[in-house]
Amino acid sequence: MSLASSFLDVPATGDYAYDWALVDVETSGLMARRDRVLSVAVITIGPDGEQTGEFSTLLNPGCDPGPVHVHGLTVERLRDAPTFDQVAGRIGAMLQDRILVAHNAQFDYDFLASEFARARLWLPVSQRLCTLALNRQVDPPTDDMKLGTLAAHYGVPQQRAHDALDDTRVLAGILRATLREAARLDLPLPLVSCPPRAESQFTPKPPKTPCAYRNPGRLTPDGPLRQGMKVAITGETAHARAELVGRAVAAGLNMVTSVSRHTSVLVTNEPASGSAKARRALAEGVPVIDELTFLGLLAAVEPGTAHEATTVKIAPVAEPEAEPVVGPMEPVSATSSGTPVPETAALPTSAPGVSVPTPRQPEPSTRTLAKPLAVRRVLVLGGAHADAAAARTRVVELGGSAAVNLSASVTDVVLLPGGEGDRRMGRITALGLPVHDLHWLTAPTATDQGVSAPPRPWEPHVMPRGGVIDLPMPHGRPAPEWHVTVGWAPRSDCEIDVVAFILDEDEQVTFDEDFIFYGAPESPAGTVRLLTGGPAEQTIALDLASLPPATRKVVVAAAIDGIVTFGTVGAIQIGAAPGDSGAPLARATLDAATTERTMLLAEIYRRGPVWRMRAVGQGYDHDLDTLARGYGVAIAD
């Protein structure tokens, strides 16, 4: 069936006219390197909206099909289906010279890339578009961003959820509707470049054995080794390095790949070798012993203190805590005007699927008087950076949410000097959004509503810089995967990289693989992953329930490559959502200062049995390498 009629109201030129290949895959699991594609569907659409092709097939993966209760694909149904390599040529021809479109496109792209590589072929995709990321930009008034929810919102019929072909047809309708909204808001499409890629292996590296014991500190002269001590090795050894590490791990020691102030002892037969580890040990005063001494101490390692088990439960409404916002080293400067005031909050009980105790709320008239911008989303344009940052801070103080980009949820615009030249002003005028000057923020009233955004079922909790929330647990089940999404105004003069550090009680990585960045976007066990939704959006996905007991904190940060600073980029927005399709339950807008090139955005940390998130917003003048070294990542000189 032609979809041209569905696309007639979408501009056929400029940023919205492409050859599209809409894709959906059903899989045996969630890890592309390990799991397999069970069914695939592709629909091709031309720039004029005319459907040009359609293909779907079941696939025999040669393995257990996984969660049959989700996709309904049993071994019997798949037994006589073709293997992926038998249909790879046809799928590749449909993808060639088209933009791949999928809902959570990185998932489908990663699975297709792995399957093509298994078939010894390249995935012929140079760009992709994620309708999930595009809808996050549009920000429709929906409970979440699931395919079925968006289909209902946009009036797209859905017949068989988790059927690849039906999901792809639904995706076509959602793409049409979302492109229409993007055109109405004049939003650039979040296209992601996909360089040629082939996987050399399809099983993730086995996670290194996490140490079960807390670090008891440094080795004392003539003292014993204790379980949990952090031990590094450098230089040539008489015994194979793997043997030394294996024996130490079996004894309960924490074998690390770099030296920091938290290292208990460095093992080397060449203390004067001048290696990076030896130099760092000397600078930090870390004890140094030779291999023979180490082997003798290994024979009598004393018991250590075990880490607490990682558990998650619904948190009671907590009293505000007074914890400083700290990083791995002293900051060069703060990245927001004013002093951060940490606060702990329960997420809104109106959020779907979240059960938390309900604090007593004031009467509506009192709440409106105290927070006149409650449920308002305000976009600030123009002004010097410090003035714009102060205006956004004032919006939050008045109970509103500060927007970074124009979206369907924006209710008001504050225009500072120079803002009239912003490219978005023409669209703002066409939409009839109320535009105010800076004086409006001194005493806004309910009568200043103007044209409001569509009613929303619930609003995200607005976090100030330094604010803290407890991450709730839906329906009393184990915590879902949490997604911390970072967004900013699109720029063509720089690239921003979002990264994550998985830290222990010493604020250090246990292994170098606990540093998640563009070059290593997934921890070995897949518990923390970096996802790219577009040139101005990246997400850190965390499976909190599966993190090892030694993990006490995950730090989400960002870095700029080149000479541009966060002062030029402006405000950064972070949002926390349960799962990849969840609407944000909490949101913060963070303003950088002037010269910072790296920035701590958020901390997800354990406080007893509860996981919390803090909006940090603290920057440093140094680069990403220096930030990583501060957390104990070994980076070659």
Protein Blocks (a to p, Z undefined) as FASTA:
>chain_A
ZZklmmmmgcfehjlbccddddddddfbfbfklmccfbdcdddddfkopafbdcddddde
hiaebjmklnopafklmmmpccfklmmmmmmmmmgopacddehkllmmmmmmmmmmmnop
acdbfbdcdfklmmmmnopabfblcfklmmmmnopacfbghiaklmmmmmmmmmmmmmmm
mmmnopacddddddddddfbfcdcddddddfbdcebjcdehiacdehiacddedjdfbdf
klmmmmmmmnopacdfbdcfkbfbdcdfblmnopaklmmmmmnopacddfklmmmmmmmc
ccddddddddddddddddddddddddfbdcfbdcbecjdddddddddfkbghiacddddd
ddfklmmmmmmmgoiacddeejifklmmmmmmmmmmnopacdfbdcfklmbdcddehklm
pmklmmmmmnopacddfklmmopcfklnmpaddddfbdcddddehiacddddehhiacdd
ddddddddddfkbccddddddddfkopafbfklpccfklmccfklpaccddfbjkbccdd
ddfklpcfklmbdcdddddedjbdfklnopadddddehjkbccfbdcddddfflpcbdcf
bdcddehjbccdddekpacfbdfklmmmmnopacdZZ
